[in-house]
Amino acid sequence: MKVEMNTSSESLSRSTLYKSCCATSRGLDCTSCDESVSPSSASSTSGDNFLLQLEEATRQLLDDPCVGGTYIANDQSGSPLAIVKPRTEEPGMKKNPKGFTSEPKPGFKPGEGYKREIAAYLLDHGGFAGVPQTIQFDDGSAQRFVAHDKQSWDVVPGRFDPESVRAIALLDLRLLNCDRHGGNILVNNNSLIPIDHTYVLPTSLSELDFEWMFFPQSKTPFSSSELSYIRSLDYEHDAKILSSLGIEPECIELQSAATLTVQAAAEVGMTPKQVGEFFMRPHETSQSGLETAIESCRRSLTDGGDIDLCKYSNIITASLKEWMSTVQE
């Protein structure tokens, strides 16, 4: 790939672009992907020449607020093709073109973000939340895009499609997103498209960030089709996918616990906003309901210190009900 460093005043902004999922609907196509899937093989799901087009593309550094090196890749006709994020230019890496060489958010290691971009796409089973097609490319990630209307922080949230809000909420809860803000929820005809997943799958739960909790649609219950999708989720299958990507075991077990929590919460009738409140700390120094439940099922250090997920699956429903009764008092 040819690299063009754009330093002119007409440099491209991500606010003029959005990335689209290869799946065009939020149907319940929950066909399992190959458990041995690798980051580079993710492109096979699209049935097109995305990787070949990327190899022939040129790219320009985007003039946007992202703290990592983020490039727009253009095909041979000059049309935008993808957003490329090199691993060596992520926040905390020495080659970061924007000078952000300090440590990234707590709970994350420099140079691991590209794996998480790919993981978000692979765990968005059936394109349920609309995560754009994302593959490994040039020791980093590449994500397909199409044009969009606006970013969510530029739109009155009451106009958003409720299904889109709940779908992104479900994705963020499962992946424990620590960076969901209005700039990485993009809007197309009031439907929402989630992008930028560098800060999902953390090693700790202190930095969770869910912008959609301020959207009124997050107070609406999951629909019957959404409940069917939630019930179909398999945390063990997800764990195999994440392990194949090289995601750390401590991050994988937290994701497994998060999935079990979402499934239990949906069954007791909690809304996305309520689940988000259970996940997030009420104060910076206070544990969340999720943290408390997890710690009650963590094995002793002499037994490995990991989460006993079997025990967790047995206690989480009671923990959610107890938490609900406390916050409603």
Long-range contacts (C-beta under 8 A, 24 or more apart in sequence): 1-54, 1-55, 1-56, 1-57, 1-58, 1-59, 1-73, 1-84, 1-138, 2-57, 2-58, 2-59, 3-58, 3-59, 3-71, 4-58, 4-59, 4-60, 5-60, 5-61, 6-60, 6-61, 6-63, 11-60, 11-61, 11-62, 11-63, 12-60, 12-62, 12-63, 12-72, 13-62, 13-63, 13-64, 14-62, 14-64, 14-66, 14-70, 14-83, 14-183, 15-64, 15-150, 15-151, 15-183, 16-147, 17-72, 17-80, 17-83, 17-145, 17-147, 17-148, 18-145, 18-146, 18-147, 18-148, 18-186, 18-188, 18-193, 18-195, 19-82, 19-83, 19-132, 19-143, 19-144, 19-145, 19-146, 19-186, 19-193, 19-195, 20-130, 20-132, 20-133, 20-144, 20-145, 20-146, 20-193, 21-124, 21-127, 21-130, 21-131, 21-132, 21-133, 21-193, 22-46, 22-48, 22-127, 22-132, 22-133, 22-144, 23-126, 23-127, 23-130, 24-127, 25-127, 26-126, 26-127, 26-128, 26-129, 26-130, 26-163, 26-164, 26-167, 27-126, 27-127, 28-126, 28-128, 28-225, 28-228, 28-229, 28-232, 29-126, 29-127, 30-125, 30-126, 30-229, 30-232, 31-126, 32-125, 32-234, 32-237, 33-122, 33-125, 33-241, 35-237, 35-240, 35-241, 35-244, 36-240, 36-244, 37-122, 37-241, 37-244, 38-136, 38-244, 38-245, 39-115, 39-118, 39-135, 39-136, 39-141, 39-245, 40-135, 40-136, 40-137, 42-118, 42-121, 42-122, 42-133, 42-134, 42-135, 42-136, 43-133, 43-135, 45-133, 46-133, 46-144, 50-82, 50-133, 50-135, 50-142, 50-144, 51-135, 51-137, 53-81, 54-81, 54-82, 54-84, 54-137, 54-142, 57-81, 57-82, 59-84, 61-97, 65-183, 66-98, 66-196, 67-91, 67-96, 67-98, 67-100, 68-96, 68-98, 68-100, 68-113, 68-198, 69-95, 69-96, 69-97, 69-98, 73-142, 80-145, 81-144, 81-145, 82-137, 82-142, 82-143, 82-144, 82-145, 83-142, 83-143, 83-145, 83-195, 84-137, 84-138, 84-140, 84-141, 84-142, 84-143, 85-113, 85-114, 85-117, 85-140, 85-141, 85-142, 85-143, 85-198, 86-114, 86-138, 86-139, 86-140, 87-111, 87-113, 87-114, 87-139, 87-140, 88-139, 88-140, 89-140, 90-114, 90-198, 91-198, 104-199, 105-178, 105-179, 105-199, 105-202, 105-207, 106-202, 106-204, 106-206, 106-207, 107-178, 107-202, 107-203, 107-204, 107-206, 107-207, 108-178, 108-198, 108-199, 108-202, 108-203, 113-141, 113-198, 113-199, 114-139, 114-140, 114-141, 114-198, 115-141, 115-245, 115-246, 115-247, 116-197, 116-198, 116-199, 116-200, 116-201, 116-247, 117-141, 117-143, 117-196, 117-197, 117-198, 118-245, 119-175, 119-197, 119-200, 119-201, 119-241, 119-242, 119-245, 119-247, 120-171, 120-175, 120-194, 120-197, 120-200, 122-241, 122-245, 123-171, 123-174, 123-175, 123-238, 123-241, 123-242, 124-171, 125-229, 125-232, 125-233, 126-229, 128-167, 128-170, 128-171, 128-229, 129-167, 129-168, 129-170, 129-171, 129-194, 130-164, 130-167, 130-191, 130-192, 130-193, 130-194, 131-171, 131-194, 131-195, 131-197, 132-193, 132-195, 143-195, 148-186, 148-187, 148-188, 148-193, 149-186, 149-187, 149-188, 149-189, 150-186, 150-187, 151-182, 151-183, 151-184, 151-185, 151-186, 151-187, 152-182, 152-185, 152-186, 152-187, 152-192, 152-211, 153-181, 153-182, 153-183, 153-211, 154-182, 154-187, 155-187, 155-190, 157-214, 157-215, 157-216, 157-217, 158-216, 159-190, 160-187, 160-190, 160-191, 160-192, 160-215, 160-217, 161-190, 161-191, 161-192, 161-217, 162-217, 162-220, 163-223, 163-226, 164-190, 164-191, 164-192, 165-192, 165-212, 165-215, 165-217, 165-218, 165-272, 166-217, 166-218, 166-220, 166-222, 166-223, 166-226, 166-272, 167-192, 167-226, 168-192, 168-194, 168-212, 169-210, 169-212, 169-213, 169-218, 169-272, 169-273, 169-275, 169-276, 170-222, 170-226, 170-229, 170-230, 170-262, 170-272, 172-200, 172-210, 172-212, 173-210, 173-258, 173-261, 173-262, 173-272, 173-275, 173-276, 173-279, 174-233, 174-238, 174-255, 174-258, 174-259, 174-262, 175-200, 175-201, 175-255, 175-258, 176-200, 176-201, 176-202, 176-205, 176-208, 176-254, 176-255, 176-258, 176-279, 177-208, 177-209, 177-210, 178-202, 178-207, 178-208, 178-209, 179-209, 180-209, 180-210, 180-211, 180-212, 181-209, 181-211, 182-211, 185-211, 185-212, 201-242, 201-247, 201-251, 201-252, 201-254, 201-255, 202-251, 202-254, 203-248, 203-250, 203-251, 203-254, 205-254, 205-279, 205-281, 205-288, 205-290, 205-291, 205-294, 206-281, 206-284, 208-279, 208-280, 208-281, 208-288, 210-276, 210-279, 210-280, 212-272, 212-276, 213-272, 213-273, 213-276, 213-277, 213-280, 218-271, 218-272, 218-273, 218-276, 219-271, 219-272, 219-273, 220-271, 220-272, 221-269, 221-271, 222-266, 222-271, 222-272, 226-266, 227-266, 230-262, 230-263, 230-266, 231-263, 231-266, 233-259, 233-262, 233-263, 235-259, 235-260, 235-309, 249-306, 250-306, 253-306, 253-307, 253-309, 254-294, 254-307, 256-307, 256-309, 257-290, 257-293, 257-294, 257-307, 257-309, 257-312, 258-290, 260-309, 260-312, 260-313, 260-316, 261-290, 261-293, 261-316, 261-320, 264-313, 264-316, 264-317, 264-320, 265-320, 267-317, 268-317, 268-320, 268-321, 268-324, 270-320, 270-324, 274-324, 277-327, 278-320, 278-323, 289-319, 289-320, 289-323, 292-319, 293-319
